C-alpha cells in the first residue's frame, strides 16, 4: 500500500492520500484488531498532538489491524 500515514493532527500532511490516525482513528477506518485491547485516545505518553494509541496484547497472535 502506498500513501498511508499517521499524523499528529489534521489536516494530513502533503502527499498523504489515506490518513489512518489523526488524533483518533480517521473516518472510514475500522479497528479490527485481534486478541488485544487498544485505546486510540491515550493521553500519555504523546510524542506530538494530544493523543496516542496504547496497546495491550492479551493473547498470543494479537495484532493491531485497521481496515
C-alpha positions as CSV (number, residue, x, y, z in Angstrom):
1,X,0.0,0.0,0.0
2,X,1.2,3.5,-0.8
3,X,0.5,6.9,0.7
4,X,-0.8,5.7,4.1
5,X,0.2,7.9,7.0
6,X,-0.1,8.5,10.7
7,X,-0.3,12.2,11.6
8,X,-0.2,14.2,14.9
9,X,-3.0,16.4,13.8
10,X,-5.4,17.3,11.0
11,X,-5.1,18.0,8.2
12,X,-3.0,15.2,6.9
13,X,0.5,16.1,5.6
14,X,1.0,16.7,1.9
15,X,1.2,13.5,-0.1
16,X,-0.9,11.5,2.4
17,X,-3.9,10.2,0.4
18,X,-5.2,7.8,3.0
19,X,-4.6,9.0,6.6
20,X,-5.2,6.3,9.3
21,X,-4.8,8.3,12.5
22,X,-5.5,12.0,13.0
23,X,-5.7,12.3,16.9
24,X,-8.3,9.4,16.5
25,X,-8.9,6.6,14.1
26,X,-9.6,8.6,10.9
27,X,-13.1,8.4,9.3
28,X,-13.8,5.4,7.1
29,X,-11.3,3.2,9.1
30,X,-12.4,0.5,11.5
31,X,-10.5,-1.2,14.3
32,X,-10.4,-5.0,13.6
33,X,-7.6,-5.9,15.9
34,X,-7.2,-9.4,17.3
35,X,-6.5,-10.7,20.8
36,X,-5.7,-7.2,22.0
37,X,-7.0,-4.0,23.6
38,X,-6.3,-0.6,22.0
39,X,-7.1,2.9,23.1
40,X,-7.0,5.3,20.2
41,X,-7.3,8.3,22.6
42,X,-4.5,7.7,25.1
43,X,-3.3,10.9,26.8
44,X,0.2,9.8,27.9
45,X,2.8,9.4,26.6
46,X,2.3,11.5,23.5
47,X,5.0,12.4,21.0
48,X,3.0,15.1,19.2
49,X,-0.6,16.3,19.4
50,X,-2.9,15.5,22.2
51,X,-3.4,11.7,21.9
52,X,-1.6,8.5,21.0
53,X,-2.5,4.8,20.6
54,X,-1.9,2.5,23.5
55,X,-1.8,-1.3,23.0
56,X,-2.2,-4.3,25.3
57,X,-1.8,-7.7,23.6
58,X,-4.0,-10.0,25.6
59,X,-3.3,-13.4,23.9
60,X,-0.9,-15.0,21.5
61,X,-1.0,-13.7,17.9
62,X,-2.5,-10.3,19.0
63,X,-2.3,-7.6,16.4
64,X,-3.3,-4.1,15.6
65,X,-5.4,-4.2,12.4
66,X,-7.5,-1.5,10.8
67,X,-9.5,-1.8,7.6
